[in-house]
C-alpha cells in the first residue's frame, strides 16, 4: 500500500491569519485534530489540537491571536507514492502522527497514523512506541502516599 491508497483527500486548510478560537471551532465541528495553515496558496505550517492547548491556552493566549503565532512551522510530508513503511519511518523519526501527502510539491492529502492501523501490526507497534516514548517522571515533587484521598 502507498500513501495514495490510504490518504484523506478532503483537506481543510485555514489561512495563517485565522484566529486560534476559530481554528478550534473548525476542529470541533469537523472532528479533526490537525489542520495545515496557508498563506497565498502555500502551506506555511500545521496546527494540532495539542498545539492549541500547549502553545496557546497554556500560555494564556488571546483568542483573537492569529493561528500563525501557534502553528508548527516545520512541515513534514511524504510523496504520494511512498509505501506505508516509509510513511511510518517518517512518523517515527519526527515523532508525529500525521503527515501531508504531496505530488510534485503540491499538497494532495493527509495520512494520519489512524489511517494505517489495519496494516502491518508489528511495524505499527514499534512506531507507536517511538512516537509516544516518554521519560520517566523524575519525582520532582515527591509526595507521601497518604496525602491524597478518594
Secondary structure, DSSP 8 states (H G I E B T S, - for coil): -BHHHH-B----EEETTSBHHHHHHHHHHHT-SEEEEEETTEEEEEEEHHHIIIIIGGGT--TTSBGGGTSB----EEETT-BHHHHHHHHHHHT-SEEEEEETTEEEEEEEGGGGTTS-HHHHHHHHHHHT-------SS---GGG---
